[in-house]
Amino acid sequence: MRATFMYGAGDVRVEETAEPKILQPTDAIVRIVLSCVCGSDLHAYHGSGTRSGVAAMGHEFLGVVEETGADVAAVRKGDLVVAPFVWADNTCDFCREGLHTSCRHGGSWGVGDVGGGQAEAVRVPQADGTLVKLPVGLDSELLPDLLTLSDVMCTGYHAATKGRVSTDTTVTVIGDGAVGLSAVLSAKLLGARRIILMGRHTARTDLGVEFGATDVVPERGEEGVERVKELTGGDGTHVVLECVGLTPAYDQAFGVVRAGGVVSRVGVPQYQDANVGFGRMFFRNVTLTGGVAPARAYIEELLPKVLDGTIHPGKVFDRTVSLDDVPAGYQAMNDREALKVLVRP
């Protein structure tokens, strides 16, 4: 079968590799129907992140169960399923607490003998806990929306829930990428009365307005901070959802948060040191929260909202490629020619 591998910065290849096989009785084999390229994949594409050596790529996918191990009971051959961006047993103490990313028996796609999702098929460990059966057919127009539940929509929702977004809060979202736009959609879903989107790519911010943003601030840095303060009577907003992961975005978040507010950070940090000092956080009683999203904890909550048309997060996909064209998809996202690339193997 064919699968995507990253050999180094800017070097993405689609190559022939061995078909996945059942190795444990809790495994399933899923034939992939849709996958995509994540903004976090671009960190590795730029040569940063924690990966070393040749890496199997892709952690967002949905597909059809092709085979199951002897202990798998929740799904069976022929089921259409979606997988969160980490696999987990969904039964350990961390999973029961909604922290599937810390599952005692879980792991990540593309690590060790587990393949990546930008491929024709993948072995799914802990299949009963990982996979969620989808009550639609392969011809459903909702498949791109449902695919976002593997990562990007749940990550935006994690930002909003950790930030305690509610009908009583105003919100600033920093970043007009797919996660930022999903955070806007999530803030709207949770009832925020004002949502300021900080981004400067018009096609993306227009989608942000469609998703619920009430204001768009294209300025960056101190100029952007001053503009948000102007819009909020000098105070800033109760909640800031930082969806970029770079130091300037982190600094901007603390510039626009209201005293007593919350900065919820889900952009994968590309830095080790950050200001958490007296003036930045302590004196102003600002809370810093966020982290990697336990997508599995949110799928069943968000799934009905996709199925009934309350949300359409799949609108973040603005380009579709075949598996062979995945390297071009990476380049398009890197060059800001595409927001998020959908892959149809």
N, C-alpha and C positions, 0 to 999 in steps of 0.2 A: 504494500500500500504506500501511498504518498503522505508525507508529513513535513512540517516546517521546522527548520533548525536555524539557530543563530550561531554563526561561527565567530563573530566579533562585531565591533562597532560598524554599523552600516552594511553588514554582510549577512543577509537573510537568504536561505536557500530552501527550495522544496525538493525533497529527495525521496527515493524509494527506501523503505525500511520494512522490518518484519511486521507482520500482522500481530496485533495484541492477542494474548492468550490468557485464559483463566489460570491464575496462579494460586489463589486462595478461595475457599468455599464462599467467602463473602464478596467475591468479585462479580462484576458484570462487564460485558463487552457492549459498547454503544457505537453504532454506526452513525457518524455525525451528519446532521442535516444542515445546521447553520452554526457558524462560529464567527469570530470577529477579531479585530486588532484593538488592543486596549492602549489608552494613553500611557499606562505604566510600562507597556512593552517598549515604548520609545526611550525610556531611561536606559534600558539595555542597548537599544539601537544607537544611543549616543555614547555608549561605552561606560556608563555608570551603573549603579546597582550592585547586587551581591552575586550575580551569576558569574561563573568562570568556566572556561572550556566551551565545548559545543553544547548548546542548550536546546531541548525540544520546547517549542513555543506554543502559546495559546492556553488560556485558562477560562474561557467563556464559550459554552457550547450547549446546544440541545440536539437530540437525536433519537434514534430508535434502538431499543434494547435488542441485541442480536443473540446473546447467550448469557446465562446466569450460572453462578456457582451453586453448589448444593444447599448452602445455607441462606440463599437470598429468597425472601418471601414477599417483599413489598412491591416488587416489579417483576414482570415476566417478559418473555420474548414478544416483540411486536409493540410494546408500550412506547409512546412518545414521552420523553423525559427531558427535564432541564437539570443541569448540574451547577451548583455554586462554585465559586472560583477556588475553593479549597475543599478537599474531601474530608468527611468526618463521620463518626459512628452515630451521632445524634442521640446518644444514650449516656455518655460519661457525665460527670458532674459539671464540667465546663459547658458542655453542650446543653444540658438541662438549664443552665443559667443564661443561655443565649449567647455563649461565647465559643462558637464552633471553630473559630480560627485558632483556639488554644486546645482543641480536642486532644485528649490523651492518646488517641489511636488514629489521628488524622495526619494529613500531609498536603503537599502542594502538587499541582500538575507540572509535569516536565522535570520532576526530580527523581533521581534514582531509576528504578525500573518502571516508573509510571510515565506514560507519554503525555504530550501536550494536546490541546484542543484544536489547534490549527492543523488538522489532519483528517484522514478519511474515517478513522476509527480510533478508539481509545479504551484502555482497560480502566474501569472505575473500581477502586478499592472501597470497601465499606458501602456497597451499593444501596443497601436498605436505608442507611442513614443519609447518604449523599443525594441520591436521585429523587426528584419530585415528579410524579406522573402528571402529565398535562391532559386535560379533558377536551382536546381538540384534535382535528385530523391534520395530516401532512399538507393539506391544501388550504389550511386556515390563513387568512390574511393577518392574523395576530402573531404569527411566529416571530417576526422581528421584535415586537413588543415583549413577548415572553422571553426571548433571549436576553433582554436587558436585566432580567431577574437573576441572571447568573453573576452579575457584578454591578454594572454601572448604576442602575436604578436603585439597587439595594445600598450601594455606597452613598449615593446622594441622600437616601432616606436615613441612613445611619448618621450622616452629618446632622441632619435636621432633628432627629430624635435625641441624639446626644447633646445637641445644643438647646434642647427643651423648647423647640419652636411650638407656639400655640397661637390661639386667637388674640392673646394679650401681648404678643411680641412683634417688633419690627425686625427685619432681617436684611443683612447684606450678604450677597454671595460673591465671592472673589473667584473669577475664572469662568470663561465662557466655553470651556471644553465640554465634553459629554457628561462628565461628573458634575460640573457646575450647573449645567442645564437640568440635570436630574435632581440636583439639590433645590433648584428653583421650583420644579414640579412638586417636590416633596414638601417644601415649605408651604406652597399653596394648598396641598392636600391636608396639611396639618392646621390650616386656618390662618396663617400669617396675614395681617391686614396690609402690610407694606413690605415689598421685597425689592431691594435695590440690587441690580446686577451690574457688577464691575467687569466690563469686557469691551473690546474695541473692534471686534469682527462683526460687521453689520448682519450678515446672514445668520450668524449664531445668536446674536442678541435679539434679532427679530423672532427667532424661535423661542428665546427666553421670555419675551413678552407674551407670545402665544401660550407658554407654559405657566405664566402667572406673574412675571416681573412687572412691577408698577413703575419703575424708573430704571434707566440705563445710564451708567457713568463710564464713559470711555477713557477718561483720564487715568493716569497711573501715578504712583508715588505720592508725594505731598500734595500735588495738584488734585489727585483723585480723592485723597483724604479730605481736603478742604471742601470739595464738591459734595461729598456725602454729608459732611457736617452742615453745609448750607441747606441741604434737603431735610435735615433733621433738627433744625433749630439750634445747631451747635453741639448737640449731644452725641451723635452717632446712634447706632441701632443696638437693640437689646442682644441680638445674636448675630454673629458673623460666621459664615460657613466658608472655610478656606479650602479651595478645591484645586490648588495648583501644586504646592509642595516646594516652591522655591523661596529663598529668603526674602526677596522683595514682597512676595504675597503675604508671608507671615508678618512682616513689619507693617504692611498696609492693613492687615486684619486688626492689629492692636491700635492702629491709628483711628479706625472707624468704629470700634466697639464702645458702647455706652458704659459709663461707670456702673459697676455691679453686673455687667453683662457677661456673655459667654462667647468664647472663640472655640468653634468646633472644627478640628483640622482633620481632613481626610485625604488631602493631596499627599502623595507619598513623599516624605521629606528628603530632599536632596542636600541636606546640611546636617551637621552634627551639633553645632552650637547655635543658641538663640537667646535673645534677651528675655529673661523672666524676672527682672529686677524690681526694685522698690517702686519706681515710677511707672513702669510698664504694666505690672500686674498687681503687686501687693497692696499699694496704697489705694488703688482704684477698685479693689475687690473684684477683679476680673478672673473668671474661671477659664482654664484651658483644658479642653477635652477632645474627644475624637479618637482616631486610630483606624486600624484596618477593620473593614466592615465584616461582621459575621453574616454574610448574605443568607445562609441557610435559615437563620433566625427570622428573616423577614419575608421569605418567599411566599409562605402560605397566607401571610397578612396582605401582601400586595397582589397576589394572583387574582383574587376576585375583582379587584379594581381594574385590572387589565381586561379580564374576561367580559365585564359589563360595560367597558368603554369609558370608565371614569377617567382613566389616564391612558395616554398613547406614548410611552417613553421611547418606542422604536423609531420615532421621528428623528432621533439623534443620528441614525444611519443615513448618510448622504451619498454613499458610494458602495457599489457591490462588485466584488471580484470573484473569480474562480480561485481554486486552491493554487493553481500554477501561477496566478498573478498576485499572490500574497506579498512578495517582495515589492511590487509596485504599489501595493496598498500601504505598506510601511512608509515608502517614500512620499506618497501623497499626504499622509498624515503628518509626517515630519516637515513637509513643505507648506503646511497649512492649506493645502488644496482640498483636503477632506476633513470633516469633523470626526467621523467614526466610520470605519470600513467594515462592511458586512462580508462574510466569506461563505460562499456556497460551494462546498466540495464537489 
